[in-house]
Amino acid sequence: MNVVGRMRAWQRGWHQRTKIERVELQSVVLWHAMPWLLFLSWGSLPLGLSLAPELPAQVLGWAMVATAAGQCVQVNRSLRRALDHYLGRAPYPARDLAVSRALMVVMLVLALALQTVDGVEEGLIGFPVAFLVVPHFEALAFALPLRSFGVRFALVEAAVVTGFAAVGVRDGRLLGIAVLVAFGTGVALLSTRCGAWTLSVMWEADRAREVEARLAVAEERLRFGRDLHDVMGRNLAVIALKSELAAQLARRGRPEAVDQMVEVQRIAQQSQREIREVVRGYREVELGVELIGAQGVLEAAGIPCRVTGEPAGLPAAVQSALGWVVREGTTNVLRHGDAQHCAITVSVTEGQTTLTIENDGVPEGRAATGGTGLPGLRERLAAVGGTLEHCADGSLFRLTARVPVSPGADLGDEAEDALLAGAPRVGAS
């Protein structure tokens, strides 16, 4: 039962991650596995099978195997911190890299000692030597710029070649060791740095999309503020002037003051109508357009969406209310969970219009979390007598809005004004 529980918890954790977080997790798992795969193929098996039976060779050889395993353990411990440093999340992991570098030096010393006692078959020492640089340079590839990485490689290459030359390795064998060290370094660099660069680009693109969305909201707020200023600035200036004139006329006992106040009343009523038009133009939406837009956005995000029903003939206020439900519901499908399909249904019966949004892929417990989006929709629908319900059945989430208005009914200006005044903050849930 504990195993099943852990598997379910892991599955919930996986589905709660964003797509970028999943890509990063998969990459980290592969980076953790790579040194162990090379340990088996380059380090332990070739060395263990080619050791001479003499005691010094056995001791040095298996000490190299143990040190190589320690290198793999250390790089697994330090890899996450090195990657976070590359992505700008953590400081330079100096201590981890120092331990990794020390293990690499120990591995090199053991290899040189093994070479001096002729404890391994001719030519097979190159495989462990190629491996000894991989764990350290795998972590180093994340932590250093490419130029500094190249300098470190040159120093290690020179140390390895000098060491083997000092113990009597010459000519082609020495060149082969140099090539194998370069090959191991290249494997470590290409298998890690390319993936890390891809992750950094993906995270940067994600941050850019978030900034773009915020800028779009700010631009729309500026547009709305400018329109409201254009409407109210002129009318309020006229109202102020005519009120001042009416006050002066009233002090003098002139009957024209009444005419001026009547004009002030007329301008105030006109301002009210113009503000209503500005707000309607800013917030009023058409349900048919919202349905088409929601389907296009979801399918562009890789979520098949089926739209059923025809909103034609519904009153403008009903379309506006349900259009906001479509916007908020679509936003929640994109932001929460990992939906594989979505269905939007509009049904019109006598006396009631119903909109249903249903999607799967909702993580357990996510559907019940708080927010301001759904409460804002309830306030907006309540202004015209509508209701909003949501329920979750496993990974299936259903959002249902009902407006008790027959097709073609006219809610009137007061109901429309109440509807517009209750607009929710879309995307905040």
Buried (B, 14 or more C-beta within 10 A) or exposed (E): EEEEEEEEEEEEEEBBBEEEEEBBEEBBEEBBEBBBEBBBEBBBEBBEEBBBEEEBBBBBBBBBBBBBBBBBEBBBBBBBBBBBBBBEEBEEBEEBBEBBBEBBBBBBBBBBBBBEBEBBEEEBBBBBBBBBBBBBBBBBBBBBEEEEBEEBBEEBBEBBBEBBEEEEBEEEBBEBBBEBBBBBBEBBBEBBBEBBEEBBEBBEEEEEEEEEEEEEEEEEEEEBEEBBEEBBEEBEEBBEEBBEBBEEBBEEEEEEBEEBBEBBEEBEEEBEEBBBEBBBEBBBBBBBEBBEBBBEBBEEBEBEBEBEBEBEEBBBBBBBBBBBBBBBBBBBBBEBBBBEBBBBBBEBEEEBBBBBBBBBBBBBEBBEEEBEBBBBBBBBBBBBEBEBEBEBEEBEBBBBBBBEBBBEBEBEEEBBBBBBEBBBEBBEB
